[in-house]
Amino acid sequence: MPPSGSAEVLVVGLTTNYLVDPCGIDDRTPALGWRLVSAERSVLQAAYQIRAASTPQNLELGRPDLWDSGRTASDQQVGVGYGGRALSARDQVFWQVRVWTDRDRESAWSPIARWEIGLLKPADWTAEWITDSVPTRPDGPLPIFAKRFAAAAQRPIEQARLYVSGLGLYEARLNGRKVGADVLLPSVTDYRKRALYKTYDVTEHLLTGDNVVGLLIGNGFFNVPEREGRYWESVTWKSGLGGSGDTVRLSGEPKVIAQLEIRYDDGTVQQISTDATWQVDDGPLDFSGYYGGEDYDARRRQAGWDRPEGDHSAWRSAAVAADIPATLSAQFEPAVIEAERLAAVELTEPEPGVYVFDFGTSFVGWPQLDVEAPAGTRIALFPGWYLDNGRVSQSGMVGWVPNVVVADHYTAAGDGVETWHPRFTYHGFRYLEVRGLPAPPLLSSVTGIAVRAGAETTAEFDCSETLLNDIDRIAERSMRSAMIAPTMPTDPNREKAGWQADRGVALSGVHRYDFAAYNQAMLRDVFDAQRPDGALPGIVPDPTDFWYIGDINWTGAPIVQAFENYRRYGDTASLRRHYPAMRRYFQLLRSREQDGMYPAGEFAEGYFGDWMYPGQHWQRPFDPDNAHFTPPESTVAWGYWRIATAMAGIAQALGHADESLEYRRKAEAIATRYHEKFFDPATATYTPGTQTSTAIALYIGAPPTHLRESVLAALVAQIRESGNHVNAGMIGLVAIVRVLTKAGLHDVLYDVAVETSYPSYGYWLAHGATALPESWDWNGREGVADLNILGGLTSWFTGGLGGIRPDRDAVAFDKIHIAPAVVGSLTSVRATLRTVRGEIISRWQRDGTAVTLEVVVPVNSTATVVVPLLRENAEIKAAEEALLIDRNDEFATYQTGSGTWTFTQH
């Protein structure tokens, strides 16, 4: 408890590099953060003290042998760099914080948090990469590895850590138990540069005496095999970066590395490391295709192979793998987990022996099968988004590749009820067709397992309009579907590629999950792929080295996201780490500039324009005959301006004032040139007169002040004349929503949101959408049914209807702007946003012209609350501490500190 007489201020939610108690990071000076909780209003932090020690006992005894910051006058509570004794591999740090408020009241010390350093350099590894000593046949099977060892019987074990990585995927097991809850490990990287290892605390897994550590492996994205009839993508890693080197399959046989370290209470350490003494045998996995599916023969599943009683006498020796180009780095981002289990809601038999299960929603993950069948029974599972005459259709899953399928196969062992799901692939699907069962199944015979990164949910939205809630629900589903790697591979079947503009659009203004660490990892992967001349790829990672530069809305999206990450989380470490690389990229853009603009090219050169505008077909994306087509000259200008603006903000955050001014002036010049080149004074729009081209102009500030209102009115007129439809693709949609939100034109956005005719979200829902489709033209029968590029409207739900936005110069939500929109026929809205400072809530209810607005502001933040007035001379009741700073016929504006505040309008 706080000292006597102090305010009730608690320090909670301690994070290290935005993670809770991370085990095995490779950052010696991580960023620390915490949240504050108080029942009092208007509480600010004035100072903090951090102390860190090598054991929790030292902290409890007041002996911080690693660091004591002393009382530090600062309101900073995120991104506080560790400043203690230099750390080495395997070091553990226990730490806690106390704060003083602006009233000089002292909190109690926080609960103790911790982090642990992993292995930092090659010399810390005694393990070697190993592979099968017998080359894997094209038709399988894939190997499994095991190592038997004895733990000392007379010495108590103090702790044990397992460090493990794979090329491609692995599952680690120890004494018959899976190690860790995460799956699809390691996260996808550019394997020519980096492979990620995880650190596991396996102390509780160990036995006195004999133990066995086992490793299952799959091909993953590292090695995509071609098998006749199974879908595959041409993932061919070149042997050199930047287009150099022969086009060869760098990957080849899957490989694994593991190092188990057991520390006894006398300080001695026992290491069990992968090398040629490990044993290997054929496993039950016959086929491991990241795209095409997985085949498993349970008859080859060896009982006890990963336990001390297992028999390895007939196993062969493993081989040490050569020519591993990847550097081992710690995987610090949240790994993929089994996030949800879905029961089938319907079972049909469209043809004899063909059973189709419906899970009721699209999702990304695995089908799980429970079956009792004679040995050798081969059961086929076909996932899909659609039905065709009652059978599963794989439209949208296999692209233009003919005569291939995505399928999983399970061959039964014949020993009772068997339960199985794939491990080393994933699918996007709603329906599952099962063939080869020996008897009719039950509805419960299959389960859907949805997987996604284990990041915490940070946003919730609910309102009185069911349609808006349904739109938010399908957008949420598609966000989860991309959370398979930090570069967020969109299209969970056909491509599984990290298109960076897709990622940026999906995250733009939408705070659905805690992406602080995820975004740090994304930047690591992006700049791993940078060429010496500064060029960045539009897909990350890009095994073919093909999509470099091209459309800068894709290649430059990570820089825009880096600045938004700083605004959202206060992450300066990532900016500092990658700023020189960002400057190289921008210098390359400047060198290619023509007539003050970045030049646009053709689709074949990697330019995509306003991708997926209504009526667009991927075979003819640049269609001047389509009234909604916006040429890439416009959209690339938008990207160039956004990158320049982000660079200005990044430079400012890092203290490079002169460089910030340089970038800001460049952004202004881009906007000026856009106006000069594209403005049509006869219509107050921008060539070619699409909603997108005009919204881009407004977004970047192209219209001079005296023209802005007329250009905005022209945009609104375009939307109204189109029947309240946004006729834009992924670029224009974001621009339109942000422009209208900033202008306070919530009535326009509301009318767009509740529209149900084509093109609209309501049209999708009427055709059965359970996630966001790729195209406005989606009709519920074909195409990609789950791809989060057209979800831009949903940022308005929290930021417009809830009205929660950071102030223009806010960092990590230290200053909040809450301006809810009481609009349309809505009678209630509740929006919640969990930030690094705490929870922000905006909820309102309306009954005629009576409105009650309640807001919650986290400790150490201030808020500007703009209360909309529904009638002239409306009376507003508010707490005396809420300072009225402005009022007109439309709004009453208050300044508040932290706490819960209610504004009642009669």
N, C-alpha and C positions, 0 to 999 in steps of 0.2 A: 504494500500500500504506500501511497505518497507520504512524505513526512507530515507531521502534525501541522495543521493550519494551511496546507497547500491546496491548490485546486485539484480536483479529481481528474488528473491527466495521466493517461496510461500510454506507454510506448509498446506497440504491438507490431506484428506482421513484418519482422525483420527479413531482409532479403540481401543476398550476395549476388551481384551481377543479375539482379532481378529474379533470382531463383531462391527457393526456400531450402536452406541447409544442403547445398549441392555437394555431392561427393565425387571428386575427381575432376576439378576444373584445371585448366593450364594457364591461368592468369595469376601472376604473382601479386598484382595490385588491383584487386577487384573493386567494383563500385558497391558501396553499401547504402541501404535505404531502410526506412521504417515508416510506420503510420502512427498517428496520434489519435487517441479517443478521449473525449471529454463530454460530460453532461452539461457543462457550461457553454454559453454562447461566446462568440467572438474571441476565441483563443488562438493566439499566434505563438509560434516557437521563436524564442530570442537567442537561444544558445543550446548547444548539445555537448555531451561528453561521451566518447566511445572508449571502451577498454577491451582489450583482447588478450587472451592467454592461451597457452599450449594445452591446458587441461581445464575442465569446468571447475575443478576443486580450487585451482589458483584464483579464479574469478570469485568464487564464494568466499575465499579468504582475503580478498582484496589485494591480490598479487598479480596484476596484469603484466606478465613477463614478456609479452610481445608488443604491446602498444597501449599507451594511455594518452589520448588526445588532449586531456585537460579540458577545462571549460572553454568552448570555442564559440565566440559570438557569431551566430549565423542562423538564418531561417532555413537553410538547406537541409532537406531530409531525404533526398534521392541523389544518386551519383556522387556520394561522398567517398573519395578514394582512400583505400587502406594506406596508412602511412606509418606502419610499424616496422618491426624487424624484418629483414629480407627473408623470404620464404623459399623453401626447397621442395623437391619432389616428396610426396607422401606426408608433408606437414599437415597437421590439423590445427585449426584456429577456432577457438570458442570466444564469442564476443557478445557484448550487450551495450545498451545505450540508456542514457537518461537525458532529459531535456529541462530547460528552464523556459517558462512562458514569458510573454511580453509584460506580465505583471510580476516578474521575477519570482514566480513560484516554481518549485522544483518537483519533478516527477520522481517516482521510484525507478530503480533500475528495471529495465525490461527483462523478460525471460531470456535465458541464454540461447543464442543461435550458434550455428557452426558452419564451417566449410572445410573442405579437404582438398589439398593439391594432389593432382594425379601424377603421371609420369611426364616429365618436361622435355627430355632430350633422348636421342637414340641410346646413349649409354645407360639410361635407366631401364632399358629393355634387355633382358637376357633371352627372351623368347624369340623364336624365328617363325617366319611365315611358313606354313606347311600346306601341302596338298596331297592328293592321292598319288601313290607311287605307280599306279596303273591308270593310264589316261581314261577318262570317262568316255564311254561309247555315246554316239549321238542319241541312241535310244535308251540311255541310262544304264544302270542306276547311279544315283549320286552317293558319295561316300558319307560315312559317319566316322567320327574320331573319338578315341577314348584314351585315358591315361589313369592307371592305377597307382596310388601312392599311399603311404602310411603316415598318419599324423602321430606325433610323439605321445605316448600314453602317459608318461609321468609328468609332463609339463602342461599346465593349464594354458589354453589358447586365449590370448588377450584380444586379438582381432585377426580377421582374414579378409583380403581384398582380391577380387578377380578382375583383371584388366583384359578386355577382349575386343577383337575387331574381326571383320570379315570382308572379303571381296568375292561375291556380292553379299548375301545375307547369312545370318547365323542365328541359332538358338543355343544358348549355353545351358548345360544341365549339371547338377552336382548331387550325387547320391540319390538319383531318381526324381529330383525336383527341378523344375524349371527355375533358372536364375533370373530374377527380375520380372516385373509385370509388363514391360514394354515389348513390342513386337516390331517386325519389319526393320530389324537393325542390321547394319548401321544406316543412318540417314544418307540419302543420295548425295554424292559429291562428284567433283571431277577427279576420277580415280588416277589420272596422270599426275595429279598434284597432291591429293589428300585423301586419307582414309580415317574414319573416326572410330575411336575406341570408347567404350563405356567402362566405368568403374563401379563394381558391385561390392557391397558389404555382404560377405557370405559366411560370416562367423557362425551363424546359427545353422548353416547347412552341414558343417563338418562333424564327423564322427571320430571317436577315439579309435585308433587303429586304421584299418583299411578304408579307403575312400576311392571314389571314381569320379573324375570330371569328364563330361562328354560334350561333344559339339556336333550339332546338325548344321548342314549348310545348304544353301540354295543359290541359284545363279543371280537373281535380282536384276537390277539395271546394269550391273557390271558385265554380264555375259548373257546376251539374248540369243538363245539357240533357235535355229530354223528346223521346224518339223513339219512335214507335209500335212496339210489339213488344219494346222493350228495357226492362229493369228500371231504375227510377230512384226516388230518395227525394226528398221535398219539402224540399230544402235551400234555403230562401228567406231570404236575409239581409235583415233589416229595416234601414231607413235610419237608425234611431235605436236607442239602447240602452234597456234597461229597459222594453221594450214600446212605446216612443214611436216616432213616425214612421210613414210609410205602409209597407204591406207591398209592397215592390218587390224586384225582383232587382237588388240593389246591384252584383252581380258583373259580369254582362254579358260583354263580350269579354275573353278572356284577355290579360294584359299582362305585360311583362317590363322589368327595369331591369338595366343592367350597366355597370360602370366598370372598364376595364383601365388599370392604371398601370405604366409601364415606367420604371425608374430606371436611368440610365446611370452609369458609373463616375466621371464628372465631376460628379455630383450633379444633373444636369438630369432632369426628369421629363416623360414624354410620356403624355397621357391620351387614351384612346379611349372615349367615353361615349355611351350610347344617346341618340339624339335623332332629329329628322326627317330627318337625312341618312342614316340607316340604310336599308337596302333590305329589302323584304319580298316574298314570293311564296307562292303556294299550295304547301303541303307535301303529303307523301304520306298524312298522317293525315286520314281521312275523318270519323271519329267518335271523340270522346274522352269516354267516360262513366265517371265514378268508380265507379258501381255497375253499369252495364249492359255495360261492356266497351269494346273498342277495335277500330276498323276501319282497315286500312292498305292503300293501293294502291301497290305497289312500282313500277308503271309511271310514277308521278309522282316517283319518287326521282331527283333530279338528281345526276349524277355530278360529284363535285368541288365541290359547292356550298359546302362549308365549308373549301375549300383554295384556295391562290392561283391555281391554274389554272381555277377555276370561272368560269362565265359568268353575270354578273348583269345583263347589258345590258338584258334585257327585264323586269327586276324593277321594281316600283313603290316609291315612297317610303313609309316608315313614318309613322304619325301619333303625335303626342304625346298621351298619354292624359290626360284631365282627371278631376277629382273623385276623387282617390285618398285615401281616409280613413286608410289604414294608415300607421303610423310604422314606419320601417325599424329593425330591431334585429338584432344578430348571432345567428345560430343556433349556440349553444354546445353544445347537447346532441348526443349521437352520432346521426348521420344514418342512414337506412336503407341497407343494403348488400345485395348478393347474397351471402347467407350460406352457401348450400348448393346443390348440384346433384344432382338425383335422377334416376336412370335408371328408365325404365318396367320393371316386372317381368313384365308379361303384356300380350299383344295379342290381341284377339278381333275377329271380324266377325259381329255378331249379325244383321245384314241386309246384303244386297249393297251394297257401297260405303260402309257405315257401319263405322268402325273405332273401337274402344274400347281405350284404354290405361289400365293400372292402375299407379300409382306405389307402391303398397304401404302408403302412409301418407297421412293428411291433412296438408296444409301450406298455408301462405299465401304466395302469390307469383304466378308467371307460368308459362304453358306456352310452351316454345320449340319451334318447328317447323323442321325441315330438309326442304326439298322441291325437287324438280325438276319443273317444270310449264310448259306453254305460257303465253305472255303472256295475261293476262286471266282465267286460271283463278282462281276465287274459292273459297277454302277456309274452312270454318267450323269453329270450335273451341268446344265446349260443355263447360265444367268442371262438376263435380258431386261431391257426397259419396257418392252412392248409385247403384246399378244397379237397373233395373226391367226384368225380362225381357231382361237383357243390355245394355240401352240406358242411357245416363246419365239419371238423374233429378235435377232441381234442387229437390227437396223441401228446405225449410229455407233456401233461398237467396233466394227472392223474396217471402217473407212471404205476405201475403194478396192481393197484386196479381195479378189474373188475366191470362192470355194474354200474358205477357212472359217473356223469357229473359235470362240473362247469357251473352254470347257475344263472342268475338273473331273477326274476319275478316281474312284476308290474301289480297290479289289479286296474283298472281305477275307478275313482270316478264318472265319467260321467258329469263333469261340464265344458265342453269346451276343448280347447287345454290344455293338461297337459304335463308338462316337469318334467322328473325325471332321476336321476342317483344314483347308489349305493353310500354309504358314508363310510361304515366300512369294506370294502374288497377292493381288487384290483386284476386285471388280466393282464397277458401278452397276447396280441393277435394282429392280423391284420384284421381278418374277424369277422363279427357278423351275426349270423343267427337269424332272428326274426320270431316267430310264434305266431298266435293268433290274428293278427290284423284284425279289422272289414272291412278294405278296403285296397287296394294297397297303399303302402307308396310312398312318394317322396324321392329322393336321399338325401334331406336335413332333412329327418325325424330322422336321427341319427347323433350324433356328437361324436367323440372320444375325451376324456379328458385325456391328458397325465399328470401324476403327478411325482414329484421328489422333493428332498430336495431343498430348496430355496437358494442354494449356488451360488455364482457368477461364470460365465464362465471366465476362465483364459487363455485359449489357443485357437488359431486359426491356421489353416494350409490350404494352397491352393498351387497348383502347376499346371504345364502345362499338366500333365498326368492324364487324367480322371480316370483311374483305381485306382491310388493312392488316389485321392480325394474320390472315392467311398468307398475304404477300410476305410479311416478315418471317413467317414460318418456313416458306420455301427458300427464302434467301439464307436463312440460318442453316438449312440443310445443305445448301450448296457451298457455304463457307466451310462447313465441316468436311465436305467431300474433297476439298483441296488441301486439307491439313495433313498431308502425308510426308512432306519435306519442307524445309524453310523456304525454298523457292516456289512452293505451292503449285505442284503440277496440276494444271487444269485438264479437263477431259480425262476421267478416270479409267477409260478403256483404250480408246483409239490411239492417243498420243502419250499421255502421262508425261507431258513436257512442261517445264517451268517457264512459260511465257510471262515475261516480267511486266508488261502492261496489263495483262490479265490479272496478275497478282495485285498490282497497284490499284486498278479499278475496283477489285473486290474489297480491298481494305480502305478505299478512299472514304474517309469520314465515318466509317463504320467501326465501332469499338466492340466487336462481339466477343473477342477473346484477348487474353493477355499475350500480346505478341512482342514484348520487349526483348526477350532472349531469342525468340524466333527471328526477329528482324536483324539482330546482331549476326546470327548465323547466315541469314540470307546475304548480307553484305560480305561476309567472309567468302561465300561461294561465288558471288558475282565478281569480286576483285581477284579471286584465284584465276578466273577465266580471262582477265584483261590481257590484251596483246601489248607488246612493247611500244607500239605507236599510240596507245591509249584507247584503242577500240574496245568496246564491250559487246557481248552477244545479246540478242533479244530473247534467247532461250538459255536458261542456266540450270544445270550444266548442258553444254552442247557438244556431244561426242563427235559430231561431224565437222565442227568448226565452220559452220555454214552461215548461221544467222548473225553475222557481225555487222555493226552499224545499221545499215538499212534504216528503218523507221525509228527515229529517236524517241518516240513515245514508248517504245519497247526497250531499247538499249539504255535510255536515260532514266527509266522509271525508278530504279533502285536509288538514285540520288534524291529524287523527289521524296521517296519513302524514308530515306535517311533523315531528311529534315523534319518530316512529319513525325518520325519516331522520337526525335529530340523534343519537338513540341509536346508530344503526348507523354513521354516518359522521363524527359530530362537527361537523355543519354548523350553525353558529350564524348565519352570514351570512343564510341564507334566513329563519330565524326573525326576525331583527332587521328584515329588509326588509319582512316581511308581518305582523308582530305587530299594528300598529295596525288593519289590515284584519281580522285574525282577531278582535280585540276588538269591532269593529263588528258582525261576524256574531254573536258570542255575545251581545252586548247585545240584538240583535234576537230571538234565541231567548228570552232572559229576559223580554222584553216580551210575548211570546206565551204564556208559561207559564200553566197553569191547574192549580190545586190541587197545586202543587209539581212538576208534570210538564209535559213538552212535549206538547201535544195531538196525537192521531193523527186522521187524516182518512181519506177514501175513496180507493180506487184511482184514480178519475177525477181526484183532486186531486194525484196524484203520490206516493201512499203505496204501498209495495210489500211491507211486512212481511217475513216470512222467505221471501224469494223462492225459488221452485222447491223447496218441500217435496214429499215423495213424493205423487204423485197430483194435484198442482196442474196446472191448465190455465190458460194465459194469458188465455183468455176469461172465466174465473171464478176469479181468483186468491184472492179472499177467500171461502173456502168453509167456513163453520162446521160443515158436516156431515162434513168430513174430519177424522178424529181427529188428524191431524198439523198442522192449521192453528193457527198462533199469531197472534193479532191484532196489528195494528201498535202497540197501546198498549204491549205488552211490548217489541217490537223498537226502537221509537222511544226508550223509556227507556234501553235499552242504548246507543243512539247518543248520547243526551244525556249519559249518564255518561262515555262514552269521550271525547267532545269536551271536557267539563269537565276530565277528568283530563289530557288532552293539553295543554289551556290552562294547567293548573297546572304541568306539567312545562316547558312553553315559557317561562312567566313566570319560573320558578326558574332556568332556563338563562340567561336574559337579566338576571338580578339583580333582578327585581321581586318581592321576597319577599312584600310585602303582597298583591299581586295573586295570587300563587301560592296563598297561604293562602285567599283569597276563592274561587278556583276549586276548591280542594281541599274546602272546606266545602260548596260547591254539589254536588260529586260525592257526598259523604257523604250529603247531604240527599236526593239522587235515590235512592240505594241504600236509605235508610231508608224513603222513601215507597213504593218498589217493594215492600218487604216488607209494609208496612202494607196496601197495596192488594190484593196478589195472593196472599199466603201462605195455604195451606190446611193447617191443623194436623192435620187428619185423615189426610192422605196425605204430609205433609212435602214437598209439591211446590208449585208456583206456578201459579195459574190461567192457562190452562185445563188445566193438567196435562200439557203436552207436554214432550218432552225439551228443546226450545228454551227455553221459559219458565223451566224449572228451572235449566238451564245458565246462562242470563243472570243469574239471581239469584246463583248461585255466583260467576260471573265478576266481577260488580260488588261483591261482598261484602255482599249484602243480608241474608243470614241472620245473626242474632246468633250470637256465638261458641258458645253452648250448643246451637244448632240445626244448625250447619254440618255435622257428621258425619252426622246423620240425613238432611239434604237431599242430601248427596253420595251416601249409600247409596241414597236413592230414585232418583236419576238413574241410578246403576249398575243398579239393579233394572229400571228402564224399558228400558234398553238390552238387558239379559239377557233380559227377558221378550219383547222384540221379535225374538228370535233373533239377537242381536248385530248389529242394524241401527241405524244412526243415522237416525232418522226426522225429519230436519231439512232446511231449505233453506240458502242460502248464509250467512245470519247465524248460525243455530243451530249449523251445522257448525263454524264457527270457535270459537264459545263452548265447545262440547262438547270439542273437541280440546284447547283451551288449559286448560280446567278439569281434565280428566283427566291431562294431561301434568304440570301443576303439582302435582296430588295424587299423582303417582307411580303412577297406575293404568294402567300400560303393558300389563298383561295384558288389560284390557278393550279398549284400542285395538288391540292385536294381533289379538284375535278379531274385531273389526270389520273390520280391514284384510284379513284372509284370507277373509272371507265372500264367497261367489260367488252367492248367491241375491238376488233383488230386495228392497230397493234396495241396491246395493253397487257398488264399483269392479270387483269380479270379475264381476258381472253384465254390466257394460258391456263388459269385455274378452271375455267369452264371446260377446257379440253383435258382436264385430269392431271395437271402438273402437280407434282409433289416436291419438286426442286426447280431451280431456275434453268430453263432450257437455254441453248446457245443462241437461238435465233427467234426474232419476233414472229417468224413464219411457222414456228413449231405448231403442229396440229394434233399432237398426242399419238401419232402413229409411226413417226420416223425421225431420224436426226438425233443429235446429242441432247439428252434430256436432263443433264446435270452438269452445268458449267457456269461458274459465277462471274460473268462479264457484264450482264445487263441488270445488275442489282442496285444501280446507282441511286434509285429513288429512295431506298430504305434508309440512307443517311439522313433523310428529312424527317423520318419518324422520331428519332431521338433529338436531332439537332433543330427541327422545326416545330413539330407538334409538342414535343417535350421541351424544346427550346434550349437544350443544354449544349453549350459551345464554350471553348476557351476564349478569353479575350484575345485581341489581335497580337499583343506582345506577351502573352502568357507562356510559361514553361511549366510543364508537368502540372497543369491545372492549378497553379498558384492563384490565378485570377480567373474567375468563371463568369460567363454571361448566360443568364437564364431568361429567355424571352419566349414563353410558350405561345403557340398559335391556337386560339379558340376559334375554330373554323368549321364550315360545313354543318353537317347534322351531328357532329360528334358531341357527346355529352360527358365523356370522361377520357382521360389519358393518364397513363403512368409510365414514366421513363426512368430507368435506373442505369447509372454508369459508374462502374467501380474503377477508380483511378489509383495511381500510386500513392495518393494522399488519403484516399478513403472513398466512401460512397457518396455520389451526387444523385439526388432524387428530385424529380419534378413531377408532381401529380396534381391534376385539376379535375374538378367536377362542375358541370353547368346545369342549372335549372332555369330556363328562360334567360333572364339577364342577371341572375344571381350566380356568381362564380366563386368557388373556393380554390385557392392555389396554395399548395404546401410544397416547400422546397427544403432540401437538406444539403448543407454545405459542409464539407469535411474540415476538420481542424487544420489550422495553418493555411487556410485559403480564405479569400474574400470573394464576394459575389455582387454583381450588378443584376438586379431582378427587375425585369420589365413586365408590368402587369397590364394586359390588354383591357381596355375599358369598353364594355358592351353597350353603354348608353351614356348620354350627356349628363354631366354632374353626378356620375356614379360615386357613391361613398365607399371608400376603402378603409377597412379596419386592419391595422397591422400593429405589431409590437412597437413600443416607443423606441427601442434600440435600432429598428429598421429606419434608416435615414432617407427621407424623401428628397431626391436631388433634382427631379424634373417631373413636370406633368403638363400634358396638353389634352386635346380632345380625344386622342386615341390611346395614350399610354400614361401610366404612372410608373416612374422609375425610382427604385430604391437601391441603397447601398447597404449590404449586410456583411457581417463576419460569419464565422462558422456556426453550426447549430441548425435547429429546425425552426422554420419561419412560416407563418400562415398569413395569407392575405385574403380577406373576405370582402367580396363586392356585392352590394345590395342594389 
